[in-house]
Structures are given as structure tokens and as C-alpha cells.
């Protein structure tokens, strides 16, 4: 019983070390790591691809199934937010417009 606290502590320290190494990997070398030009161009799109991979299922699916009704508050919210973004190109306004449309439909109407 006296060593029960040791294993969680070792696990936390190990995870912290792994996180530190993987996040600092590109900052550790003193000179820039040579990369092919095609990889450098591809890495520019990685954040956008990751964001799309996270958000798209949240918009189009409910409990692992595709939305099969148009009476879902997320759809008008996404449409209005997208329209605002293409009109003004502002991130904060896009979030505000999307939530302004989404919340009343979701909370008040139960969509």
C-alpha cells in the first residue's frame, strides 16, 4: 500500500516528458531541419486539415450517425456563420453569428 502513489507519479512524469519532447522537437536543433519543398507546402495546410477533421463530424453527425433531418440547429448555424465569414472574413464575428443562430434554435426550439 505504501507504493500506490509511485506508479501514478511515474506515469505523469513519463507523459510530461513525452509531451515536452514531441512539442519541442522542431525547436531543439540549432539549425533548421532540411525538408523537401513539397513537405513544407503540405505542412502549411495541416492545421486547417486537423480543424476540419474535428469540426466536420460534429456538424454532420449525431451519435455516430449522419444527420437525416434538416431540423438540426447546427445546420442553420453553420450556414449563417459561413456566409458571414465569406462576407466579412472575421473569425470572432463568424463565431458570434453562428452561436447567435444556433443557441435559440437549440435551446428554445429543442432542435
C-alpha positions in Angstrom: 0.0 0.0 0.0 2.9 2.4 0.6 4.0 2.3 -3.1 0.5 3.0 -4.5 1.3 6.6 -5.1 4.5 5.8 -7.0 3.1 4.4 -10.2 0.7 7.3 -11.0 3.6 9.7 -10.3 5.9 7.8 -12.7 3.1 7.8 -15.3 2.5 11.5 -15.0 6.3 12.3 -15.2 6.6 10.0 -18.2 3.7 11.6 -20.1 5.0 15.1 -19.3 8.4 14.1 -20.7 7.0 12.6 -23.8 4.8 15.7 -24.3 7.7 18.0 -23.8 9.9 16.1 -26.3 7.3 15.9 -29.0 6.2 19.5 -28.8 9.8 20.8 -28.7 11.1 18.5 -31.4 11.4 21.3 -34.0 12.9 23.8 -31.6 15.7 21.5 -30.3 18.1 21.6 -33.3 20.3 24.7 -33.6 19.8 24.9 -37.3 16.7 24.5 -39.5 15.9 20.9 -40.4 16.1 20.4 -44.1 12.7 19.5 -45.7 11.7 18.9 -49.2 9.7 21.8 -50.7 6.6 19.6 -51.2 6.6 18.7 -47.5 7.0 22.3 -46.4 4.0 23.3 -48.6 1.9 20.4 -47.3 2.6 21.4 -43.6 1.0 24.8 -44.2 -2.4 23.0 -44.6 -2.0 20.7 -41.6 -3.8 22.9 -39.1 -6.7 23.5 -41.4 -7.0 19.8 -42.2 -6.9 18.9 -38.5 -9.6 21.6 -37.7 -11.8 20.3 -40.5 -11.4 16.7 -39.2 -12.5 17.7 -35.8 -15.4 20.0 -36.8 -17.0 18.2 -39.8 -18.2 15.2 -37.8 -19.6 17.5 -35.1 -21.7 19.3 -37.8 -22.8 16.3 -39.9 -23.3 13.5 -37.3 -25.3 12.7 -34.2 -24.2 9.8 -32.1 -22.1 8.3 -34.9 -24.9 8.6 -37.5 -25.3 11.1 -40.3 -28.0 13.8 -39.7 -31.1 12.7 -41.5 -33.3 15.8 -40.9 -32.9 19.4 -41.7 -34.4 20.3 -38.3 -31.0 20.4 -36.6 -29.8 23.7 -35.1 -26.2 23.2 -36.3 -27.1 23.4 -39.9 -28.5 26.9 -40.0 -25.8 28.0 -37.6 -23.1 26.7 -39.9 -24.7 28.3 -43.0 -25.1 31.7 -41.3 -21.6 31.6 -39.9 -20.1 30.6 -43.2 -22.0 33.3 -45.0 -20.7 35.9 -42.5 -17.1 34.6 -42.9 -17.2 34.9 -46.7 -18.8 38.4 -46.4 -16.5 39.9 -43.7 -13.6 37.5 -43.2 -13.7 37.9 -39.4 -13.2 34.9 -37.1 -14.8 36.4 -34.0 -17.9 37.6 -35.9 -18.2 34.2 -37.5 -18.3 32.6 -34.1 -20.8 35.2 -32.7 -23.1 34.8 -35.7 -23.0 31.0 -35.7 -23.8 30.9 -32.0 -26.5 33.6 -32.2 -28.3 31.4 -34.7 -27.5 28.1 -33.1 -28.4 28.8 -29.4 -32.0 30.0 -29.8 -32.8 27.1 -32.2 -31.2 24.6 -29.9 -32.4 25.9 -26.5 -35.7 27.4 -27.3 -37.0 25.1 -30.0 -35.1 22.0 -29.0 -33.6 21.3 -32.4 
